[in-house]
Amino acid sequence: MNTAAHNSNQQLTILRITIVAALGGLLFGYDTGVIAGSQLYFTEYFNFTPGEQGWAVSSALYGCLVGALVGGYLTKHISRKYTLILAASLFTVSAWGSGIADSLSQLVIYRIIGGLGVGMASLAAPMYIAEISPPKDRGRMVSYYQLAVVIGFFTVFLATYLIGGGDTQGVTPEMVERIHEHNVTQGWRIMFWSELLPAMAFLLLLFTVPHSPRWLMLKGRTEEAKSVLACITSSEQEAASELSDIAQSLSGNPSPKMAVLFAKGIGFALFLGVMLSIFQQITGINAILYYGAEIFSNALGYGPEDALKQQLWLGAVNLIFTFVAIYKVDSWGRKPLFIGGSIGMFVGLSILGATIYTQQMGIISLLAILLFIGSFAMSMGPVVWVMLSEMFPNNVRSVAMSIAVAAQWLFNALVANSFPLVNESTLNQHSFNGALPYFIFASFCVVAMIFVWKLVPETKGKTLEEMEELWRGDS
């Protein structure tokens, strides 16, 4: 086979493997996004209080937290691939069970099961993609994972919109009432069941991809690692060089795993990873995505079915601006995207909060939300996942990334659980006219921007093995 043909096959192989693994991101987006539309109706069906609503929405996120922590052990001991297969199985069980739930406790149990799958996949998928991607393309390849996440959100927003009755403009009030009644009694169940198809497709496709060469080397399966590297590198020399680098990285520090993790240089990397995860959540993205339909319905004055339609704008903008990150993260770098996006998020949230505070809600409010979503999609969304997947050394990557991702899910859950309580609080309603949550999120955008500007190094173009030297150089 000539060099051009080999390179073409190599690129197609990496792309195929990446797409399959990135489906974990699609299920991540779908499973966490399905709650946004369905909660409008199951909250009414079960007559939940704000606290119960927050628990129903956030319960899966606590499963995500546990899944991320357990995933660190699983990705090391049973492999990145088998961890993803387990996650796909949990997605399937959760989708079926959430749709048959007939009480808060049943719904929460099945949502937690799905959360376990999301947590495992959110750790294993970007790690797996980073470990099979060439350094020069790694940012773009891992960004495909975030692209899959936002495709999952857009797909589920479209699904819930169609299941919820589609466009009700021009429909008689009596018909709108019948559609709403159907959604309250059955529609939300169908929304959950719609996840079964992508979950089962993900499960089956995972059996067609290889193990990560770095995991194979970690387990001493050198010949298998060599075989995988031959398929995903451009030449025998590159494969041999990468195999040598991986072996040297794994054998270069014989210290106990936890001692290595909290060594001075690597400990700083872990601190940065945890803080990046926290900032990704406390700036409000998932509060907007999970409660978007309710925000449109209550704060901006849309009816429930129309609110589902407005959510499509969130999903579409999220999807479009993720492509900016995919095509620029390896050329512009991680820091410029993060900082620029943080500024856009701050402006969008500030305008949204101002329109709610002054009770001048309308098209400006909608545009402000879309500015926030678009800015996140080209910055914090993909950049955090890229950096988490590449910033930790081979021999501690599983456990370090599991800690950072667990922090992400913990704060995701805390934000989702507290948003209804803060939103309905007397302070918010009487002193801020409903705008307080958005002003809080905006202030965190400023803190995140300064943190990354001052403390986080640029990582574009470095091999995973060179990243270890970067941190040790800081120690």
C-alpha angles and dihedrals in degrees: 000000000000122000096254092051092046092050091049092051090046092053092047091049092051091046092049093049091045093051092051093048091044089059083078085067091050089054089045090056094040096047095046093039097050088071091062095068100027096052090066088066108029089051088060093039093055094031092232123191117230089263093051090046090053091049093049091050097041100038092088089055092061086053087052089054092053091042091054092049094046089043091066089062094040097049090054100041106033097021137256090270098053091045088058091049090053090048091052090052091052091050089056095049092047095050092052096042097046089056094054096043115128101181140034092256093052092047091049093049093053092042090053089051089054089046090056088056093047091049093051093045094046088058102036102041101057090038091052093046092049091051095054097041128094112246094244092055101032096102091052093044094050088045087063085068090058089044088056089050092055092042085055090052093047092046093050092045088053091046094049090045092054094040088048091059105274122238110003095184109130092012116131118256090244092056092046088053091051091049090050092049091051091050091051094049103033114351096081090053091054089049089060093044091053087076092067095083099054091039093056092043090053091049094053096043093053090070088066098061129081129239119268110271090224092055090048090052090047087058094045094250093136099159092053090048090050090052093051092046090052088061098046103039128074098235144008089253092055091047092050092046093050091046089053092048092050092048092049092048093051094047098038097086117038094178119122112279098248092045089055091046094057097038112127100263098035091042089059090051089052090050090052092047093051092048093048088053092049094048091050088062107033091056087073109248098135094041086059094044097043096042098028094113090050092047090052091044099047110021098034099034103243122143117246096259092045088049089061088056092052089053088065087067089056092050094045095050090045089054097045096050093046086070088061089060094044093055098037107035093086095043104035094034134231100279100052091051092047095047095043092047092049090056091051091048091051092051093047095049092044092053092045091050092047093052091049093045092051091040091236096129118164141094092341089057091051092048090049091054090049091049089053093048094046093048091050092047092057096042131016094023100062101016095061092051091047093051095044091052094051109031102075128076120252097251095053101026096107097051096036094049091045090057093048094046091045089055088052093054093043092056091040088057094045092052093045092046095047100041096082090046094049091041093053095040121122091237092055096043098042103032103029103025089232097310101105099096092054094049089051092051091047092054091053090054089062092049091049092050093052092045094054093042093053105033115019117086123217111258105181118132097013123124118239088251092051089054090067090056090050092060095040088052088058093050 
